[in-house]
Amino acid sequence: MGYAKIWSRGALGLDAPPVGVEVHLAGGLPTFQIVGLAATAVRESRDRVRGALATAGFDFPVSRITVNLTPADLPKHGGRFDLAIAFGILAASEQLKFKELDQLECFAELTLAGELMPIAGALPAAMETTKRDRIAVVAPGNRAEACSIEGARVFAPTSLAEAVGVLNTNQPLPLAQSQPFQNDVAEYPDLRDVVGQPLARRALEIAACGGHNLLLTGPPGTGKSMLAARLPGLLPPPNGDALREIAAVRSVLGQPIGHGICRPFRTPHHSTSAAALVGGGSLPRPGEVSRAHSGVLFLDELPEFARHVLECLREPLETGEMNVVRAAGAVRFPARFQLVCAMNPCPCGRLGEADATCRCSADQVQRYQDRISGPLLDRIDLSVRLPRVSFQALTDVSSEESTAVVARRVAAARSLAERRHGSANATWSASSVQSWLRSGGAAVTLLGQAADSIRLSARQCHRVARVARSIADLAGVEDIQRVHMAEALALRAPGRTG
């Protein structure tokens, strides 16, 4: 009897491993079974494919049908194999006569009416298909992301009947043209709206310049959330690998991509679970840290997050990726984000104000602040205390700098860092920082004195040096000077043990 093999792609995090869809038609009682570690949604393909073939006017083989998904030890999920299974049955029963089936990779879900439905994770699958120099057969809803890859060859029919009709002509397929992703011009809030707070505005500019993590502390209503929401507008648009990785995360989540990509800004609630923050689930999905990749993750009311949830941030903050390990295997998600945190100085928020009375006891204040561990604070580069803004400052007619003005300075400083070591200063390698520390100079001497007097850890010394490098870049100076190091030390996040 008949045999056919069609190529498809699985989903494993942001990876899309190849899956061979083998179809064998044999004599005996009519049955239809799918083997190869197929989840429930994959096994339900039997009914979807049967209905789609009947609706499209094809004959369903009255024989023993066995569909084998290889490799057998790779878990298969979702309806992404529907189209490949349908093609395999039609090819094995000689209703599909296309001679170059091994040049196709199919990933689309079928409706009972035979229409092609989009799947999650089509972008990583199409990227791997392009590397193999094959044609990606996708649903129209996945055409845009599949065509975003340079050199991609994409066939996006609307229905099973249309796909088979085109393939049976054995003529060149009507391929969609490549259309790479572009940066989206996002409408971010303007920094001009934040009145007063010159120190916090300065820290925000330094954070944007170097990609540094930032902690804003102050009473309620002092502008912490407003400042955080304006950070993405100061960052240069993503490009290259950052664009593709942002799009890939959104594709895996099944979110519409279009052709405009901007830096994400994520604000999870303090009740967020560890799995939702860093990723997880029986079928691992990206968490907030990956959704914020190449963008900003803003944690408001930081001490209100569960401590074990915050501790999960330590790995991605250090490595720029998140490894989710399950019994079935490990999945890696990109997670290089810029962390911005906001918190009150005490439970009531009035601690340290000259004209307000804080009713929190010393023990309450200590317990509140101890919800944030020292190792996590070690990974925050800048810390600013925001005072309450006076009414006179609110009515001051003097104009503050707009986002566009500050963003131009940030872009100029970032270009210096890019030319120096190919990335933002926050990712300045430890070996390069160590080499700079051995070079000596007034700035290194000041850092050494501070390290001895306030007991800075090696990680803190490196982070202070990176912040000083960003301050020097903003000043347009090649060498880090003593004044730059002094400002970096003044803005250093306080560390604690425990």
GICORPE-V313058 format. One record per residue. N is the residue number from 1. SS is DSSP state (A for helix, B for strand, O for the rest). OMEGA is omega in radians with two decimals (* if undefined). NEAR is the number of other C-alpha atoms within 8 Angstrom. Layout:
# GICORPE-V313058
n=(N N)
ss=(SS SS)
omega=(OMEGA OMEGA)
near=(NEAR NEAR)
This chain:
# GICORPE-V313058
n=(1 2 3 4 5 6 7 8 9 10 11 12 13 14 15 16 17 18 19 20 21 22 23 24 25 26 27 28 29 30 31 32 33 34 35 36 37 38 39 40 41 42 43 44 45 46 47 48 49 50 51 52 53 54 55 56 57 58 59 60 61 62 63 64 65 66 67 68 69 70 71 72 73 74 75 76 77 78 79 80 81 82 83 84 85 86 87 88 89 90 91 92 93 94 95 96 97 98 99 100 101 102 103 104 105 106 107 108 109 110 111 112 113 114 115 116 117 118 119 120 121 122 123 124 125 126 127 128 129 130 131 132 133 134 135 136 137 138 139 140 141 142 143 144 145 146 147 148 149 150 151 152 153 154 155 156 157 158 159 160 161 162 163 164 165 166 167 168 169 170 171 172 173 174 175 176 177 178 179 180 181 182 183 184 185 186 187 188 189 190 191 192 193 194 195 196 197 198 199 200 201 202 203 204 205 206 207 208 209 210 211 212 213 214 215 216 217 218 219 220 221 222 223 224 225 226 227 228 229 230 231 232 233 234 235 236 237 238 239 240 241 242 243 244 245 246 247 248 249 250 251 252 253 254 255 256 257 258 259 260 261 262 263 264 265 266 267 268 269 270 271 272 273 274 275 276 277 278 279 280 281 282 283 284 285 286 287 288 289 290 291 292 293 294 295 296 297 298 299 300 301 302 303 304 305 306 307 308 309 310 311 312 313 314 315 316 317 318 319 320 321 322 323 324 325 326 327 328 329 330 331 332 333 334 335 336 337 338 339 340 341 342 343 344 345 346 347 348 349 350 351 352 353 354 355 356 357 358 359 360 361 362 363 364 365 366 367 368 369 370 371 372 373 374 375 376 377 378 379 380 381 382 383 384 385 386 387 388 389 390 391 392 393 394 395 396 397 398 399 400 401 402 403 404 405 406 407 408 409 410 411 412 413 414 415 416 417 418 419 420 421 422 423 424 425 426 427 428 429 430 431 432 433 434 435 436 437 438 439 440 441 442 443 444 445 446 447 448 449 450 451 452 453 454 455 456 457 458 459 460 461 462 463 464 465 466 467 468 469 470 471 472 473 474 475 476 477 478 479 480 481 482 483 484 485 486 487 488 489 490 491 492 493 494 495 496 497 498)
ss=(O O B B B B B B B O O B O O B O O B B B B B B B B B O O O O B B B B B O O B O A A A A O A A A A A A A A A A A O O O O O O O O B B B B B B B O O O O O B O O O O O A A A A A A A A A A A O O O O O O O O A A A B B B O O B B O O O O B B B O O O O A A A A A A A A A A O O O B B B O O A A A A A A A A O O O O O B B B O O O B A A A A A A A A O O O O O O O O B O O O O O B B O O O O O O O A A A O O O O A A A A A A A A A A A A A O O O B B B B B O O O O O A A A A A A O A A A A O O O O O O A A A A A A A A A A A A O O O O O O O B B O O O B B O O O O O O O A A A A A O B O O O O B O O A A A A O O O O B B B B O O A A A O O A A A A A O A A A A A A A O B B B B B B O O B B B B B B O O O B B B B B B O O O O O O O O O O O O O O O O O O A A A A A A A A O O O O A A A A A O O O B B B B B O O O O A A A A O O O O O O O O A A A A A A A A A A A A A A A A A A A O O O A A A O O A A A A A A A A A O O O A A A A A A A A A A A A O O O O A A A A A A A A A A A A A A A A A O O O O O O O A A A A A A A A A O B O O O O O O)
omega=(-2.98 3.08 3.07 3.10 3.13 3.12 3.05 -3.13 3.05 3.13 3.12 -3.01 3.06 3.09 3.12 -3.11 -3.14 3.10 3.06 3.13 -3.13 3.13 3.13 3.09 -3.09 3.10 -3.12 3.13 -3.12 3.05 3.14 -3.13 3.12 3.14 3.13 3.10 -3.10 3.08 -3.07 -3.11 3.11 3.14 3.10 3.06 3.14 -3.11 3.13 -3.12 3.13 3.13 -3.12 3.13 -3.13 -3.12 -3.12 3.07 3.13 3.09 3.07 -3.05 3.07 -3.08 3.11 -3.07 3.07 3.08 3.14 3.12 -3.11 -0.02 -3.01 -3.08 3.11 3.11 3.14 -3.07 2.98 -3.10 -3.05 -3.10 -3.08 -3.06 3.14 3.11 3.12 3.09 -3.13 3.12 -3.13 3.13 3.14 3.12 3.06 3.01 3.03 -2.99 3.10 -2.97 -3.06 -3.13 -3.13 3.09 -3.13 2.93 -2.99 3.01 3.13 3.08 3.14 2.96 3.09 3.08 3.12 3.12 3.13 -3.13 -3.13 3.11 3.01 3.10 3.14 -3.11 3.08 3.12 -3.14 3.09 3.13 3.09 3.13 3.10 3.12 -3.14 3.07 3.14 3.10 3.07 -3.02 3.05 3.12 3.13 3.10 -3.07 -3.04 -3.10 3.11 -3.13 -3.12 -3.09 -3.14 3.13 -3.12 3.02 -2.96 3.04 -3.03 3.09 -3.13 -3.07 3.10 -3.14 3.12 -3.12 -3.12 3.13 3.12 -3.11 -3.09 3.07 -3.09 3.05 3.07 -3.07 3.07 -3.04 3.07 -3.10 3.10 3.11 -3.04 3.07 3.07 3.05 3.13 3.08 -3.05 3.11 3.12 3.05 -3.06 3.12 3.12 -3.12 -3.12 -3.13 -3.10 3.10 -3.13 -3.13 3.13 3.10 3.10 3.12 3.13 3.12 3.11 3.13 3.13 -3.12 -3.03 -3.07 -3.06 3.07 -2.96 3.06 3.11 -3.13 3.12 3.13 3.08 3.06 -3.12 3.04 -3.11 -3.13 3.11 3.13 -3.12 -3.10 -3.12 3.12 -3.13 3.12 3.12 -3.07 3.07 -3.14 3.10 3.08 3.06 -3.09 -3.13 3.11 -3.09 -3.11 3.06 -3.14 -3.13 3.11 3.13 3.12 3.14 3.11 -3.14 -3.13 3.10 -3.07 -3.05 3.14 3.12 -3.12 3.05 -3.13 -3.12 3.05 -3.04 -3.12 3.14 3.11 -3.08 3.06 -3.11 3.11 3.13 -3.13 3.13 -3.10 -3.03 3.14 3.14 -3.05 3.11 2.96 -2.95 3.09 3.13 3.06 -3.10 -3.12 3.10 3.06 3.10 -3.09 -3.10 3.11 -3.02 3.00 -3.09 3.10 3.11 -3.08 -3.01 -3.11 3.13 3.03 3.07 -3.05 -3.13 3.07 3.13 -3.13 3.11 -3.12 -3.00 3.14 -3.13 3.11 -3.09 -2.99 -3.10 3.07 -3.13 3.10 3.12 -3.06 3.07 -3.12 -3.11 3.14 -3.11 3.13 3.13 3.06 3.05 -3.10 3.07 -3.07 3.07 -3.06 3.01 -3.11 3.07 3.14 3.00 3.14 -3.13 -3.12 -3.13 3.08 -3.04 -3.09 3.09 3.11 -3.07 -3.04 3.12 -3.11 3.08 -3.10 -3.13 3.08 3.13 3.12 3.11 3.12 -3.12 3.12 -3.14 -3.11 -3.14 3.05 3.10 -3.05 3.08 3.12 3.09 3.10 3.09 -3.07 3.07 -2.98 -3.02 3.11 -3.09 3.04 -3.11 3.06 3.07 -3.10 -3.13 3.12 3.11 3.11 3.13 -3.09 -3.14 -3.09 3.11 -3.03 3.03 3.11 -3.13 3.08 -3.08 -3.12 -3.12 -3.13 3.10 3.09 3.13 -3.13 3.12 3.14 3.13 3.13 3.06 3.13 3.13 3.13 -3.07 -3.10 2.93 -3.13 3.11 -3.06 3.12 3.14 3.04 -2.99 -3.13 -3.13 3.11 3.09 3.14 3.10 3.11 3.14 -3.12 -3.10 3.13 -3.11 -3.07 -3.13 3.12 3.11 3.12 3.11 3.12 3.10 3.13 -3.14 -3.14 -3.04 -3.13 2.98 3.07 3.06 3.11 3.11 3.14 3.11 3.13 -3.12 3.08 3.12 3.13 3.10 3.11 3.10 3.12 3.12 3.11 3.11 3.09 3.10 -3.13 -3.08 -3.10 -3.10 3.09 -3.11 -3.08 -3.11 3.11 3.11 3.14 3.11 3.12 3.11 3.13 -3.12 -3.09 3.09 3.13 3.12 3.07 3.02 3.13 *)
near=(6 9 10 11 11 16 13 13 14 12 12 8 12 12 8 12 9 8 11 12 16 13 15 14 14 9 8 6 6 9 8 9 9 11 10 13 10 13 10 7 10 13 10 8 11 10 7 12 14 10 12 15 14 10 10 10 7 8 6 7 8 5 11 13 13 12 13 11 14 11 8 9 7 8 9 11 12 8 12 12 16 15 15 15 13 10 10 14 12 10 12 14 10 8 8 12 9 9 5 6 8 8 8 12 15 14 17 17 14 16 11 11 9 14 11 16 11 12 12 9 13 15 13 12 14 12 11 9 12 14 7 6 7 11 13 16 13 17 15 11 7 12 12 11 13 15 15 12 13 8 6 15 13 14 12 11 12 10 9 15 9 9 10 9 8 10 12 9 7 9 6 4 7 5 8 10 8 11 10 9 10 7 12 8 6 5 4 8 8 9 11 10 7 10 8 7 10 6 7 12 9 8 13 11 11 13 12 12 16 13 10 16 12 14 13 14 13 14 13 7 6 10 8 12 8 8 13 9 10 13 11 12 11 13 11 8 7 11 8 6 6 9 12 9 10 13 11 12 12 12 16 14 10 9 8 6 11 8 13 10 14 10 12 11 11 10 8 9 7 11 7 9 7 11 9 10 12 14 16 12 7 5 5 10 10 14 12 13 15 17 13 16 14 13 12 16 14 13 13 11 11 11 11 8 11 10 10 7 11 12 9 10 10 11 10 13 11 7 8 11 12 14 8 11 7 7 5 4 6 9 10 10 12 10 15 15 14 11 12 13 12 14 12 12 13 12 9 9 11 11 11 6 9 4 4 6 7 9 5 10 6 6 6 10 12 8 8 10 10 7 10 11 12 10 11 12 12 12 12 13 14 14 14 12 8 12 9 9 9 6 6 6 9 9 6 6 4 4 5 9 8 9 12 7 8 11 12 8 9 15 11 9 13 12 8 9 13 10 7 6 7 7 8 12 14 10 6 11 6 7 6 8 12 9 8 8 8 6 6 9 6 8 13 10 9 11 11 8 8 11 11 8 6 6 7 10 7 6 8 10 11 11 11 13 11 13 15 13 11 13 11 14 13 13 6 7 8 6 5 11 9 10 7 13 15 9 9 14 10 6 11 10 12 7 8 8 6 5)
